Amino acid sequence: MRDTVGLIVSLSILLATCLLATLIGEFWTGVLARCVTWMFLAISFTLAYSYANIPSVAQATVFGAGAYAVIWAAPAIAGNIALMLLASMIAGGAVALVFGLLVLRMSHSGAAIGTIILAVAFSMLGNAAIGLTGGTDGLPLASEAFHLFGIPITAGPNIGMLLLGAVLLAILLAGFWYISGRRIWRIVRAVQQNALRAQVLGYNAVAYRIAIYVISGCIAGLGGGLYALVSRHVAIETIGLSMSLKSILWAAVGGISSIYGGPIGVLAIQLASEVLLRWTVRVDLIIGLMLVAVALWLPQGVMGLRTRNANWISTIKQWRRT
């Protein structure tokens, strides 16, 4: 079933973000540009968790693979952004394929523990491989004449990169809306709800779950590639466990069962953090309390408010009839 309301809400948020960037300063434009790149990461976790049934706590590792792919590829392909982003998607998808094959046959809790181990292991390897990753100092993006299909684009935290990320994200969300009404998506949902029953009906549940997880990796890799272009620098903390936990929090706040919840969660948490930093150093404590409140009163996230409101309206209508 297509979630038209969710699509409209997400696209409206993206449009408002781009319009707001024309009215605010360079700093906040950079914050919004980074937020858009993190939206890809939040969506990738939702896909992995809610549709591939893989509670991946290593999505930031996949995100970081895409970011480093852009850093490494930039000098070789002379600043061609289309090829750089393609490389980031391939890198993210390849890492997700490896992770998926390793954890797919584990139990739900076993997969979560397995991906935590993978995230920590890759972070340690990244710290050790200073020649490839720069270690804790990271690697800068090469100074190139960046272009997209011949159109010059300046990399960095600017409105051009914000618009590029927003357009790609809008295309992605619209694509999911289209596919969600097709037969292939009904099979994906059937596998997600009961893999054994789908297997009995003749569908290769393992193949579908791997495919969805690889797609989630490609999306995370694309977000990582955009992040590298916006920040012009990638440090090893990008692939760390803390970033993966942030992706879970963003998805949970927006609505972990909805593809369209991720953008809401990213903006809500990151903008609140930036504002609170100007008033107090106890930002993590306040954000933590906010997340506890969400867990208690909004277990389905912001997107779950629609279901709650629909239930209230139904209850009121039944009460009036009686």
C-alpha positions in Angstrom: 0.0 0.0 0.0 1.4 3.4 -1.0 1.9 5.9 1.8 1.0 9.0 -0.1 0.7 11.1 3.0 4.2 10.1 4.1 5.6 11.0 0.7 3.9 14.4 0.8 5.2 15.1 4.3 8.7 14.1 3.4 8.8 16.1 0.2 7.3 19.1 2.0 10.1 18.9 4.6 12.8 18.8 2.0 11.2 21.8 0.1 11.0 23.8 3.3 14.6 22.9 4.1 15.8 24.2 0.8 13.7 27.4 1.0 15.0 28.0 4.5 18.6 27.7 3.4 18.1 30.7 1.2 17.2 32.9 4.2 19.8 31.7 6.8 23.5 32.0 7.1 26.3 29.8 5.7 26.6 27.9 9.0 23.0 26.8 9.1 23.1 26.0 5.4 25.9 23.6 6.1 24.0 22.0 9.0 21.0 21.4 6.8 23.2 20.0 4.0 24.7 17.5 6.4 21.3 16.6 7.8 20.2 15.7 4.3 23.1 13.3 3.9 22.2 11.7 7.2 18.7 11.2 6.1 20.0 8.6 3.6 21.6 6.8 6.6 18.4 6.9 8.6 16.3 5.5 5.7 18.9 2.8 5.1 18.5 1.6 8.7 14.7 1.5 8.3 15.0 -0.6 5.2 17.5 -3.0 6.9 15.5 -3.3 10.1 11.9 -3.2 9.0 12.0 -4.8 5.6 15.1 -7.0 5.5 14.6 -8.1 9.1 18.2 -7.4 9.8 18.8 -5.1 12.9 22.0 -3.7 11.5 24.0 -1.7 14.0 26.7 -1.3 11.4 24.9 1.0 9.0 27.5 3.8 9.7 30.2 1.4 8.5 28.4 1.1 5.2 27.9 4.9 5.2 31.6 5.4 5.8 32.5 3.0 3.0 30.6 5.3 0.6 32.3 8.4 2.1 35.8 7.0 1.8 35.0 5.7 -1.8 34.4 9.3 -2.8 37.6 10.5 -1.1 39.7 7.8 -2.8 38.0 8.2 -6.2 38.0 12.0 -6.5 41.5 12.4 -7.9 41.2 9.4 -10.3 38.0 10.6 -12.0 38.8 14.3 -12.1 35.9 15.5 -9.9 33.1 13.8 -11.8 30.4 13.8 -9.1 28.1 11.4 -10.9 30.9 8.8 -11.0 31.9 9.5 -7.5 28.4 9.0 -6.2 28.1 5.8 -8.3 31.4 4.6 -6.6 29.9 5.4 -3.2 26.8 3.4 -3.9 28.8 0.4 -5.2 31.1 0.5 -2.1 28.1 0.7 0.2 26.3 -2.1 -1.5 29.4 -4.4 -1.5 30.0 -3.9 2.2 26.3 -4.5 2.9 26.4 -7.7 0.8 29.3 -9.0 2.9 27.6 -8.1 6.2 24.3 -9.6 5.0 25.9 -12.9 4.1 27.6 -13.1 7.5 24.6 -12.3 9.7 21.5 -13.3 7.6 21.2 -16.8 9.1 21.6 -15.6 12.6 18.7 -15.0 15.0 17.3 -11.5 15.3 19.3 -10.7 18.4 22.3 -12.6 17.1 22.3 -10.4 14.0 22.3 -7.2 16.1 25.3 -8.5 18.1 27.0 -9.6 15.0 26.7 -6.2 13.3 27.9 -4.5 16.5 31.1 -6.7 16.4 31.5 -5.9 12.7 31.1 -2.1 13.3 33.7 -2.2 16.1 36.1 -4.4 14.2 36.0 -2.1 11.1 36.4 1.0 13.2 39.6 -0.6 14.8 40.9 -1.6 11.4 40.2 1.9 10.0 42.2 3.4 12.9 45.1 1.1 12.2 45.1 1.6 8.4 46.3 5.2 8.6 47.5 5.1 5.1 44.0 4.4 3.7 41.8 6.2 6.2 44.0 8.8 7.8 43.1 7.3 11.2 41.6 9.7 13.7 42.8 12.7 11.6 40.9 11.5 8.6 41.4 12.3 5.0 40.5 15.6 3.1 38.7 15.7 -0.2 41.0 16.4 -3.1 40.8 19.9 -4.6 39.2 19.2 -8.0 37.0 21.1 -10.5 33.9 19.2 -9.5 31.1 18.9 -12.0 27.9 17.0 -12.6 27.2 16.2 -16.2 29.3 19.1 -17.2 27.7 21.6 -14.8 30.3 23.0 -12.3 29.5 22.4 -8.7 31.4 23.6 -5.7 31.8 20.9 -3.0 31.4 22.0 0.6 28.6 23.0 3.0 26.8 25.2 0.6 23.3 25.5 -0.9 24.4 23.8 -4.1 25.3 20.6 -2.3 22.1 20.9 -0.2 20.0 21.1 -3.3 21.8 18.1 -4.9 21.2 16.0 -1.8 17.6 17.1 -1.5 16.9 16.3 -5.2 18.5 12.8 -5.0 16.5 12.1 -1.7 13.3 13.3 -3.3 13.8 10.9 -6.3 14.6 8.1 -3.8 11.4 8.7 -1.8 9.3 9.0 -4.9 10.8 5.8 -6.2 9.9 3.9 -3.0 6.4 5.3 -3.2 6.1 4.0 -6.8 7.5 0.6 -6.0 5.4 0.2 -2.9 2.3 -0.2 -5.1 3.9 -2.9 -7.3 3.7 -6.7 -6.8 7.4 -6.9 -6.0 6.9 -4.9 -2.9 4.0 -7.1 -1.7 6.4 -10.0 -1.9 9.0 -8.1 0.1 6.3 -7.4 2.8 5.3 -11.0 2.8 8.9 -12.1 3.4 9.2 -9.5 6.1 6.1 -10.6 7.9 6.7 -14.3 7.7 9.8 -15.5 5.8 8.9 -19.2 6.4 5.4 -18.9 4.9 6.8 -16.9 1.9 9.4 -19.7 1.4 6.6 -22.3 1.4 4.7 -20.2 -1.2 7.7 -20.5 -3.5 9.5 -17.2 -2.9 13.2 -17.2 -2.1 13.1 -15.4 1.2 16.8 -15.3 1.7 17.4 -13.7 -1.7 14.8 -11.1 -1.1 16.2 -10.2 2.3 19.8 -10.0 0.9 18.5 -7.8 -2.0 16.8 -5.4 0.3 19.8 -5.2 2.6 22.1 -4.5 -0.3 19.8 -1.8 -1.5 19.9 -0.3 2.0 23.7 -0.4 1.7 23.6 1.4 -1.6 21.4 4.1 0.0 23.7 4.5 3.0 26.8 4.6 0.6 25.1 7.3 -1.4 24.5 9.3 1.7 28.2 8.8 2.7 29.3 10.0 -0.7 27.3 13.1 -0.3 28.6 13.6 3.2 32.2 13.5 1.9 31.4 16.1 -0.7 29.6 18.4 1.8 32.2 18.1 4.6 35.2 17.9 2.3 36.8 15.6 4.9 36.1 12.1 6.3 37.3 10.9 9.7 37.2 7.4 11.1 34.5 8.4 13.5 32.2 8.4 10.5 32.1 4.6 10.5 32.0 4.3 14.3 29.4 2.6 16.4 28.2 6.0 17.8 27.1 7.1 14.3 25.2 3.8 13.8 23.4 4.4 17.1 22.5 7.9 15.8 20.9 6.3 12.7 18.8 4.1 14.9 17.7 7.1 17.0 16.8 9.1 13.9 14.7 6.3 12.5 13.0 5.6 15.9 12.0 9.3 16.3 10.7 9.6 12.8 9.0 6.2 12.8 11.1 3.1 12.4 8.5 1.3 10.3 8.2 4.1 7.7 10.6 5.0 5.0 9.4 8.6 5.3 10.1 8.9 9.0 13.9 9.1 8.7 14.1 12.7 7.4 11.8 13.9 10.3 13.9 12.2 12.9 17.2 13.6 11.5 15.9 17.2 11.5 14.2 16.9 14.9 17.3 15.6 16.7 20.1 17.4 14.9 18.4 20.9 14.8 17.5 20.5 18.5 21.1 19.6 19.3 22.5 22.6 17.4 20.1 25.0 19.2 20.7 23.5 22.6 24.4 23.8 22.2 24.0 27.5 22.4 22.4 27.3 25.8 24.0 24.3 27.6 26.7 21.7 27.4 24.3 19.0 28.7 22.9 18.4 25.2 23.2 14.7 25.4 21.2 14.5 28.6 18.4 16.6 27.2 18.3 14.7 23.9 18.3 11.4 25.9 15.3 12.6 27.9 13.6 13.5 24.7 14.2 10.0 23.3 12.9 8.4 26.5 9.7 10.5 26.1 9.4 9.4 22.5 9.8 5.7 23.5 7.1 6.1 26.2 4.5 8.1 24.4 5.4 7.8 20.7 6.7 4.2 20.3 5.9 4.3 16.5 7.6 7.7 16.1 6.2 10.9 14.6 4.8 9.0 11.6 2.8 6.8 14.1 0.8 9.8 15.1 -1.4 9.2 12.0 -2.4 5.8 13.2 -3.0 7.1 16.7 -5.2 10.0 15.4 -7.1 7.6 13.2 -7.8 5.3 16.2 -9.0 8.3 18.3 -11.3 9.4 15.5 -12.7 5.9 15.1 -13.3 5.7 18.9 -15.1 9.0 19.0 -17.3 8.0 16.1 -18.2 4.7 17.8 -18.9 6.6 21.0 -21.3 9.0 19.2 -23.1 6.2 17.6 -23.8 4.6 21.0 
